[in-house]
């Protein structure tokens, strides 16, 4: 019982450190976050953080992976959820698009893209994130095609095109929300997805 309790306490402490890391990274950016900043934010010692994570890179990687796991689980839930293929595809699109230009998840991933150019561990996580989104889109498009609801000859290729378009538009939305608002972004996403699925865009309304 004691060992289980200690393990639970260690898991809880790690979760607290990962959440604190996420908050500090969002404030300071991945490149400028220090162990001392994270320790100060929750009033613990740097030594305690190093007890659970040997290096800053290990801590950052663990935080990004925890965020990836949450998003991947949510995507699986949306893809396997109730409703028609068009309804599920629309839910995936709306989940992809940030609620606001200050959406924390997207700010984190945009920062991580830059870091991934120099850090192989972060690059690997970003590839896994991209793969999770591509798989989710492709699965819904495949399901809809198999059921006869969609007419998509290449679900994997369609997923890549939708994904690439959304990434570009979301970066623009995040940086210049006065030029592109969320409603217009969602309309673009639905138009593109409807074209790839071979259905009228009104199927999403």
C-alpha positions as a printed Julia matrix, in Angstrom:
205×3 Matrix{Float64}:
   0.0    0.0     0.0
   2.83   2.37    0.89
   4.65   1.84   -2.41
   1.41   2.41   -4.3
   0.8    5.59   -2.34
   4.32   6.82   -3.08
   3.88   6.0    -6.76
   0.58   7.89   -6.82
   2.2   10.87   -5.13
   5.06  10.81   -7.63
   2.62  10.67  -10.55
   0.66  13.57   -9.09
   3.82  15.61   -8.61
   4.93  14.91  -12.18
   1.52  15.97  -13.47
   1.77  19.21  -11.48
   5.23  19.9   -12.87
   4.07  19.23  -16.44
   1.13  21.62  -16.04
   3.4   24.27  -14.54
   5.83  23.79  -17.42
   3.04  24.24  -19.94
   1.95  27.51  -18.32
   5.47  28.92  -18.16
   6.21  27.89  -21.75
   3.07  29.68  -22.91
   4.25  32.83  -21.13
   7.93  32.73  -22.05
   8.23  30.42  -25.05
  10.05  27.1   -25.28
  13.44  28.64  -26.04
  13.34  31.06  -23.1
  11.89  28.78  -20.41
  14.3   27.78  -17.64
  13.97  25.21  -14.88
  14.28  28.11  -12.42
  11.24  29.79  -13.98
   9.13  26.66  -13.59
  10.31  26.11  -10.02
   9.49  29.69   -9.08
   6.02  29.51  -10.64
   4.92  26.8    -8.18
   7.29  27.63   -5.34
   9.42  24.49   -5.41
  13.14  23.94   -5.74
  14.94  23.24   -8.98
  16.27  20.13   -7.28
  12.76  18.75   -6.92
  12.15  19.18  -10.63
  15.44  17.47  -11.45
  14.45  14.59   -9.16
  11.57  13.84  -11.53
  13.11  15.05  -14.81
  16.86  14.84  -15.32
  17.05  17.72  -17.79
  15.01  20.6   -19.11
  14.74  18.85  -22.48
  13.29  15.77  -20.8
  10.73  17.92  -18.97
   9.73  19.84  -22.09
   9.43  16.64  -24.1
   7.27  15.03  -21.41
   5.0   18.07  -21.33
   4.55  18.07  -25.1
   3.9   14.34  -25.14
   1.27  14.64  -22.4
  -0.47  17.33  -24.47
  -0.25  15.13  -27.56
  -1.81  12.2   -25.68
  -4.77  14.34  -24.61
  -5.39  15.6   -28.14
  -5.01  12.12  -29.67
  -7.54  10.68  -27.23
  -9.99  13.47  -28.05
  -9.58  12.84  -31.78
 -10.28   9.12  -31.32
 -13.42  10.07  -29.4
 -14.62  12.41  -32.15
 -13.93   9.96  -34.98
 -15.67   7.07  -33.2
 -18.53   9.22  -31.94
 -22.19   9.13  -32.97
 -23.71  10.74  -36.02
 -23.2   10.69  -39.76
 -19.77  10.86  -41.35
 -20.43  14.5   -42.25
 -21.27  15.31  -38.63
 -18.13  13.59  -37.37
 -15.96  15.27  -40.0
 -17.39  18.63  -39.0
 -16.62  17.91  -35.33
 -13.02  17.11  -36.24
 -12.73  20.34  -38.24
 -14.17  22.42  -35.41
 -11.82  20.76  -32.93
  -8.88  21.48  -35.24
  -9.69  25.18  -35.44
  -8.75  27.16  -32.31
 -11.52  28.9   -30.4
  -9.55  32.16  -30.41
  -6.19  33.53  -31.62
  -4.92  33.07  -28.04
  -5.84  29.36  -27.91
  -3.19  27.82  -25.66
  -2.88  24.52  -27.47
  -2.22  26.16  -30.83
   0.21  28.7   -29.38
   2.12  25.81  -27.86
   2.26  23.82  -31.11
   3.26  26.82  -33.21
   6.15  27.4   -30.8
   7.02  23.7   -30.9
   7.18  23.72  -34.72
  10.02  26.23  -34.51
  11.83  24.23  -31.82
  11.4   21.02  -33.84
  13.8   22.38  -36.46
  16.66  21.95  -33.98
  15.45  19.38  -31.43
  14.99  15.81  -32.71
  12.84  14.76  -29.72
  10.41  17.63  -30.32
  10.49  16.93  -34.06
   9.37  13.36  -33.36
   6.46  14.55  -31.23
   5.37  17.01  -33.9
   5.39  14.2   -36.47
   3.21  12.1   -34.16
   0.83  15.02  -33.72
   0.57  15.54  -37.47
   0.05  11.82  -38.02
  -2.75  11.74  -35.43
  -4.61  14.53  -37.21
  -4.07  13.02  -40.65
  -5.29   9.64  -39.44
  -8.4   11.16  -37.88
  -9.34  13.0   -41.06
  -8.58  10.0   -43.26
 -10.58   7.63  -41.06
 -13.71   9.78  -41.22
 -13.35  10.24  -44.96
 -12.86   6.49  -45.4
 -15.85   5.67  -43.19
 -18.05   8.06  -45.15
 -16.9    6.65  -48.48
 -17.45   3.05  -47.4
 -20.97   3.86  -46.22
 -21.78   5.66  -49.47
 -22.18   9.04  -47.79
 -18.96  10.43  -49.31
 -17.29  10.03  -52.7
 -13.61  10.35  -51.78
 -11.24   8.27  -53.91
  -8.12   9.09  -51.88
  -8.9    9.67  -48.18
  -5.22   9.85  -47.19
  -4.43  12.43  -49.87
  -7.56  14.4   -49.05
  -6.57  14.43  -45.38
  -3.14  15.82  -46.27
  -4.65  18.61  -48.34
  -7.2   19.59  -45.68
  -4.55  19.42  -42.96
  -2.06  21.59  -44.86
  -4.69  24.18  -45.69
  -5.87  24.38  -42.09
  -2.34  24.75  -40.73
  -1.7   27.7   -43.03
  -5.0   29.42  -42.33
  -4.75  28.9   -38.58
  -1.29  30.48  -38.46
  -2.74  33.46  -40.33
  -5.73  33.57  -37.96
  -3.44  33.43  -34.92
  -1.14  36.19  -36.16
  -3.73  38.39  -37.91
  -7.22  37.83  -36.44
  -8.34  41.19  -37.82
  -7.76  39.84  -41.34
  -9.22  36.34  -40.88
 -11.82  35.61  -38.21
 -12.86  32.18  -36.94
 -16.18  32.13  -38.8
 -14.5   32.67  -42.14
 -11.8   30.14  -41.27
 -14.42  27.51  -40.48
 -16.24  28.31  -43.74
 -13.0   27.76  -45.68
 -12.43  24.47  -43.85
 -15.95  23.23  -44.59
 -15.74  24.22  -48.25
 -12.45  22.36  -48.68
 -13.62  19.3   -46.74
 -16.9   19.14  -48.66
 -15.01  19.26  -51.95
 -12.71  16.43  -50.86
 -15.62  14.34  -49.57
 -17.73  14.93  -52.67
 -20.7   16.4   -50.79
 -22.38  19.82  -50.77
 -21.03  22.2   -48.14
 -24.56  22.52  -46.77
 -24.1   19.0   -45.37
 -22.18  20.62  -42.52
 -24.82  23.14  -41.53
